[in-house]
Amino acid sequence: MSSILRWALPVNPLIQTLLKDNFDLSAYLLGHGADSNAICGPDKRSGAYLRKPAQKLGLRYTTLLLKHGAQVAQTGAIRMAAEEGRLDVLRFLIEHGDDVNERLMPDAGFFTQKTSFQRASETPLYVAKWNGHRDVVVWLLEQGADAEIGNLKGKTPFMAATDKEDENLLQILRPKEETRV
């Protein structure tokens, strides 16, 4: 089955309004019973509705979805917000119960099969660092993010900063043992 057809079959109107950035229609659908936790697209779990706003659409949509019962934990929304440097959305998600060290199960479903196991294991701190969002890295650490959690290959955010030769982030992420010397 082609990827276009795979997406076309289980998609519903709410995800379409989010993809088209139509806030008024999204609010209307949610106000009339659209399920903000329904599974759609290739996903194997709920969260698709929250990931897109967290990544691209911002706090207005994220707030709307949470107001209508969107699940926060284990959706990947915090990871997507960290990847894009959306500090406003990150703050909101953490305030509403998301885990600053969230790691998804490898079968999350919304990554391509080739990268799903690897990317699902990356914490918000890891992806914020990888994408150069220093302010997000600092904020996540202030919120208790664990800089020593590695991805499935064991690579920590500090190791990733070393790979990119990012001196500013290396200082922030330096392992505790090295800073005590």
N, C-alpha and C positions, 0 to 999 in steps of 0.2 A: 504494500500500500504506500503510495507516495506520501511524503511528509505534509504536503498541502491538503490532501484528502484526510489524512489522519487528524489534522487540526480542524478541518471543516466539520467533521461529523459530531464531536462532542461539545463544540463551542456554543455558548448561549448568549442572549442579548446583553447581559451585564458585562461580560468580558469585552464585548464589542464596543460598548460605550466607553470603557476604560481605554481600550486601544485607540479609540478615535478622540480621546480627551474631551468627552461630552459630559461635563459635570452635571448639568441640569437633568439630563436623561438618566444618568447614573443615580442621582438622588431620587428621581421619580421611581425608578425600578426598585430601588432598595426600600423606599417608602411604601411600595405596594407588594412587598413580600419576596423580592429576589433574595436568594440565599447567598450571603457573602462568604460562605464556607464551602460552597459546592465545588466538586471536582470538575475540572474542564481541561480541554486540550490534552496533551500527552501526560499531564501530571497524574501521579498515583495518589496524591493526597491534596487536601485543601490548602489554600494559600495563594493561588494564582492571582486572585483579586487584590490581595494586599501587596504582593511583590512588585507589580507594575507601578502603582502609586509611590511606593517606597523608593523605587529606583528612579523614576522619571517624572511623575506627576506632582509629587510633593505632599506637604502636610494637609492641605485642604481635602484631598481625596482620602488620605490615610485616616484623618479624623472622621470623615463621613462613614467609611467602612467600619471603623471600630464602634462608632455610634450605633451601627446596625448589626453588631454582634460578631464581627470578623475575629477569628482566632488569631492570636499573635504568635504564640510559641510554636516552634518547629515549622514555620512557613517559609523561611529563607528571606523574609522581608528585611530583617536587620542586616543580613549579609549584603543584600542588594543596595540598601541605603548606604552602608559603609563603602561599598565598591564605587558608588557615585559621589561620595563625599557629602551626603545629605545629613548634616549634623542636626538640623531641625527635626527631621523625621526620626533619626536615631534617638534623640532625647525623648520624643513622644513614645516610641516603641518601648524603650526601657522603663519609662514611667508607667506603662500599661502592661508590664509583666514579661517582656521579652528578656532573654538571657544574653548578657553581654559576651558570653563565651559560646554561643550557640554553634553547634556542629550538627549538620543534617545527616540523616541516614543515607547511605549510598544509593538507595532506590528512590530518592526524592522525586525523580522523574522529569524535572524541568531542565536538566542539563543534557547535553548530547551524550549518548552512551559512551563515547570515547573518553570524555572528561568527567563523567558523573561521579565516580568513586573519588577521584582526586579533589574536585571542586567542592563536593558536599562536605568534605572534611576540613575545609578552610574556615577559620573563625572570622568574625567581623574585623578583628584587629589585623589579621593576616591580609585580608583583601584591601583594607584601608591603607596599609603600609605598601602593598604591592602597587596600588594605584596612586601613591604619592600624596595622600591626604593627611598631611602632618597634623592639622588641627583635629581631625577625627581620631588619629592615633593617640594624641595626648588626652583627648576627652575620654576615649574608651579605657585607657590606662587609669585615669582618675576614677572611673566607674568600677574598677576592679577587674578589668580584662587581664587575663593571664598570658603574658608574653612568652611563656615557655610551652604553651600548647602547640604542638607541631601538626602538620597535615599528615595524611596517610604515609607519606614518604619520610616523615620525621622532621621536615623542614619547619623551623620556627620563624616568626616574623623577623627576629634578629638575623637569622641566616639569610632570609630573603633580602633584607636591607643590605647585607654584606655583598650579596650577588649583584645588586644594583649600585654598589658603592655610594650609598646615600649616607653621608657623614652625619647630617642632622638627625636622621631617624636612628642611626646606629647609636648615637649618644642617648637617645630616649629609650631605646629598646635593649640596651646593654644588659646582659644577664646580671642578676643580683650579686653573684659571686665575684664578678669582675669589678663591680663598683665598690666593693668593700675593701679592696686591696690598698 
